[in-house]
């Protein structure tokens, strides 16, 4: 007589081997090459694209072509992931990464003041990130020194510093920044980070 445990094992083996694979099991929340982050607003997919000396309007268009937008940063986990990934890719160099934030209307043309400070001078453009934990500025920012620094870049360098700015911190720059005026500028644009909602 065949023992009961053997029958259970045989039945399990038969179902496992002959069971048809469900195609939905292979579906991922993010497309290939995109990294999933969980946010209070739901899953968010981020991908970094590399292009030296790219201007922000071009980065915006290229993200749009991916059905995405320049990404916001929910928290330091996201900002450090992007900064670390880019730092490894461009080592031993340094540079800036375009992200999706713009100066608020209330703080246009204003330098850093009590009314326009690190926590309220900028807002995320993709409407996905919540709060201000992702706004990790360099100690001087956002200063709007040129009175036209309405966009934001994330700093990246394998050495840990981009000039005097720490890797993983933000800097406010002009949307048509001239940081590409020389190929050796430590903060030249080297990449842009796109983001889009996860599929599920």
Secondary structure, 3 states (H helix, E strand, C coil): CCCHHHHHHHHHHHHHHHCCCCHHHHCCCCCCCCEEEEECCEEEEEEEEECCCCCHHHHHHHHHCCCCEECCCCCHHHHHHHHHHHHHHHCCCEEEEEEEEEECHHHCCCCCCCCCCCCCCEEECCCCCCCCCCCCECCCCCCCCCCCCCEEEEEEECCCEECCEECCCEEEECCCCCCCCCCCCCCCEEEEEEEEECCC
